Amino acid sequence: MSPGRSGSRTAAAAAPAGPAPAVLTVESTGGARLHTEIHGPEDAPTVVLSHGWTCNTSFWEPVVRRLADGHRVVLYDQRGHGRSPATPRACSTEALADDLCAVLAAAVPAGRRAVVGGHSMGGMTIVAAAGRPEFRERAAAAMLCSTGMGGLTTEARVAPVKALSVRRLMQKTFLTSSLPMGPVTPVSRSMLHYVTMGPGAGPELRTTVAEMVTACPRRVRGEWGRVLDRLSLLDRLPQLTVPTVVVHGTRDRLTPPVHAHRMAGRLPDCEGPVLLDGLGHMTPLEDPERIAGILRDLAGRHLPPAASAGRDARTRRTKRKEPSESSEPSERDGRDERNEEVA
């Protein structure tokens, strides 16, 4: 798909919406209550997706449309975003890891594993959680999409000035500001198009992104922006030992491709970087077909198909000499208990 067509295909909703997702409220540290959705067949290979700064679960909608027929897709709103209430003074990279691990524990049944994908701050979330037991037990492979692990205000190319000190100050101000961004106007649409997308993003996609970003509460945006300004996760990359695909748009101004090459050089089992020509920072929205294809390929190579998922889980329990299925709750019972926590 060419960059010029990506925006129109996304906005046009290439496939009809599927059945309503199961909805959970997952509790995490600091009082966080995370809005979580599960799309697709219960026995299908699981993909867990984590969105970025100022976004919400709707960010992944075009990708979910392309995956949900054959995959169980889990989405959640980062704390303070979308339908997850804010947790003031409880935002940090450790909180990001806490939240992802809580979602994995609640939404990925024991004995099963998932492909975990993250965009921007969602990719940072994966790396922050990489050394946690909950992540290692439930993650089979990962996708890091349009992200970086440090030096964000230094490497960004948002401010169109050459002097590094001035550019960094302008970019830090943009990242950490709590000033209102709304309402959506032609000026704000153009600004966010320049900052977040490649030149081929269509007008409907520009409006979608502007509405999503401006809907993020300004204090939440500022608090998480200050976390991103201090970000330092490069030393955590060696802990992400699962097979990992790094994906980046070549026209990304927020996290330029230098981040992709830096991450690829430090990951133990890296595929890529996969560079998407002409795309900006919002790669899953700009080319959802390509991103869904990468996730589908990871699931196909690193997860058992639906028919064998339950059998493989039983085999692992037997090898660990756990009680037989007749003496423990079934996976369906566990899902029913979680589904009672409807947001």
N, C-alpha and C positions, 0 to 999 in steps of 0.2 A: 504494500500500500504506500503510495506517495504521501509526503507530508501534507500536500495540498488537499488530499481527500480525507485525512484522518479525522479532522474536526467534524465534518459533515456526517461521516459514518457513525461517530460516537453519539452525536446529538439526535440522530435519526432513529436511535433504538433499533439496531439491526435485527433483534429477535424479540418476540413477545415476552412479557414478564411471566415468570413461572409461578408456582404455588407460593402462598405466603410462607415466610421462613418461621422456624421455631425461634422464639425470643427468650433469652435468659438475662438475668441480672447477676453478674459475677462480682463478688466482693473481693477487694484487694486491700493493700496496706493504706494507712492514713485515712480510712473511712471511704475509700474510693468504691463506687458502685458503677460497674462498667456495663453499658448496654451492649449486648452480644446477640448476633443473629447466626442461625445455621440454615443454609440453603442446600437443597439437593437431597438425593437419596441417603438414608441413614447408613446403609452398608457400603457406600461407595468410598473410594480413596479420599482422604481428607486433605484439604488445603486451608491453611489459616493465614489470613491477610491482615496486615497492620498498616494503617494509613499514616500520613504525615501531618506536619504542623499546619494548623488552621483548616484541616479537612475533616471528613467524617465518613461513616460507612458508605454513603452514597458515592463517594469517590471511586469505589471499586465496582459500581453497578455494571458498567459495560463489560468488565472482565468476568463478573459473575454470570452474566447472560451467556457467555461463551463456554463456561465451565460447568454450570450447575446440573446439566442433564446427566453427566457421567461422573460428577465429583460432589463430595460433601464439603461445602465451602463455609468456613467460619469467619465472620467479620466482627469487629468490636470497635466502639468509639473510645479513643484515648481519653483519659480523665480530663474533664473540662471541655471536651469537644462533643459535638452532636448531642446525643441524648444521655451522655455520661456527665453527671453533675461535677462542677469544679471542686477541687480539694485544695484550697488556698494554702500556700507555703508547704505543699507536699509534692512539689514537682522536682524531679531529678532524673538522672539516667538510671539510678537504682529503682525509682518508682516505675519507670518504663519497663524495666526487667520484671519487677514484681507483677505488673499488670499482665504482661504477656504470659508469664508462668501461671498466673491464676486462671487465665482463659484456657490455656492448654490443659490444665488439670481438670477444668470444668467441662470442656467441650470435646476433648479427645479421649475416648474411652480407654481405660486401662488395658494395656497389652497392644494397643494400636499406636501408630505413628502418623505424622503428617508432614507434608511439605509446607514450610513456613516462608511467606513472602512479605517483604516490607518495602514501602516507598518512603524515601526521605527520612523523616524522623522515625518512621516505622522500620526502616533498615537499621537505624541506630539502636532501636529497641531490640532487634534480633541480636546484634553484637553485644549489647549490654547484658543480655540474658544467656549468652552462649555457654558460659561456664556453670550455669545453674543445673542441679540434678533434674529438675522438672523439664527443662529444655532438652537435655541430653537423652532423657527417657522417651520423649515424645516427638522429637524432630528427626526426620530422615534425610532431609535436604533443605536448602534455603535459596531464596532469590533476594539479592540486595539491589534495589532499583533506585537510581537517581538519588544517591546519598553520599555522605562523607562522614569521616570519623574524627575530624578536628580541623582547625584552621578555617572555619566556614567564612568568617568575615574577611579574612586575608585573601582567600582564593576566589571568592565570588566576583562576578563581573557585572553586577547590577548597576552600580554607579558609573556613568560614562566619563570618568576622569582618569588621567594617567598616573598622577601622584599617589603612590601606594598608601601613605599615611592618611591622605584626605579620603581616598576611596574606602579604606577600612573604616574610618570614622563614620562616613555616610552610611555604609552597609551595616555597621553595628547599630546605628540609630534606627534604621529601618527594621532590623531584626528585633530589637528590644522595646520598641515604642508601644505604648498602650493608647495612643491617640485613636479616635474613631476612624474607621475606614469607609463606612457606609454613608449614605445609601449608594447603590450601584448607579453610576452615571457613565456616559460615554468616556469621560476622562479616566475614571477608575478602571473601566474595562480595558482601555488602551494601556494603562500603566501595568495592570496585572498580566495582560497579554505579553508585554515586553519582558517583564520580570520572570514569568513562569512558563511560557510556551514558545515553541518554534514559530517561524513565520507562516507556516501552512495551517495553523489552527483556524477553523472557521468561526464565523460570528456567533453561532449558537454555543459552541464550546467555550468561547470567550465569556459569554454571559453566564454559562453554568459555573465556570471557575470563579468569576467575580462574585456571584451570589453565594457560593459555598464559603469562600475566604472571608467575605465581609460579615457572614453570619456567625463566625467564631467570636465569642465574647472578647472584648478588647483587653481585659485584664488577664484572661487566660492566654491570649496571644502574646502579651508582654512577658508574662511569667515564664512561659515555655521558651520564648525568644531569648531570655537571659540564660536559660539552661543551655540552649544551642550555642550561644556566644562563648560559653566556657567549655564547650564539648572537648573531651579528650578520651577517645576510645580506641586509638590506634593500637595500644598494647593489648587490647582484648581480642583483636582479630585472630591471633593464633589459637584461641580457645574455640573458634567456630570451625570444628573439625569435620562437620558433615559436608558432602558435596554442595558447592555453592556457585550459583551463576551471578555474576555482576553485570548489570544492565545500565546503560547510560545513553542519554541523548547528546548528540554532538553539539547542539546549540543551547545547552543547559547553562544559564547564567548564575543560578543560585548555587549549584554544586557542579562546577565544570568537570569535564572528563578527567582532569588530573587526579581527581579523587578516585575514579574507577581504577586507573592504573596503579595508584598507591595501594588500594585495597587488594587488588589482584596479586600484587607482589608479596603480601603478608599473609594471605589466606592459605592454610595447609592443603586444601583440595578445591581449587578454583577453576571454573570454566569461564573463559572470557578474559577481559571484558567484552561484552557484546555491545557495540556502539550502533545506535539507531540514528541514521543520517537525517539531519534536518530537524530533529525533535528537540524540544526544550526539557524543562524540569518535570512536566506532568505526563511522562511517558505512558502510564496506563490509560490515561484519557486520550492522549494523542494517537496512540496505536494499540488499542485494547486487544486486537487480534494477535499481534506479535507477543504481547505480554502473556495473554492466556495460553498461547502456544508454548512458551517457555515453561510455564507452570505445569501444563498438561504433560510435557515431555519429562519434567522432573518426577511427576507423580507416576508416570508410566515406567520409569526406570528404577525408582527407589521405593515404591509402595506396592503391596500385593493388590491384585484386582479384587473387585467387590466379592466375588464368589469365594475367594480363598482367605479374605481378611479375618473372618471369624475362626477358621480352622487354624491359621497361623497363630492367632492370639492364644487358642487353646493349647497348641503345641508348646508355646513359650511358657505358659503356666505349668504344664506338665514337667518341663525341664527344670523349673524352679522348685518342683515338688510342692506346689501349692494344693489346697483342697480342690477336689473335683468340682465340676460345674454344678452337680446336683446339690452341693453343700454350700454354695456361695451365690449371691445375687447375680442374675444375668445382666448382660450389657443393656438389654432393653429396660430392666428395672432401674438401672442407674440413670438411663436417659429420662425415664418417666419422672424420677425424683428431681432431676435438674429442671425439667420442663415445668414443674410446679412453681419455680421461681420466675414467674412471668413479670417482665418489667411493667 
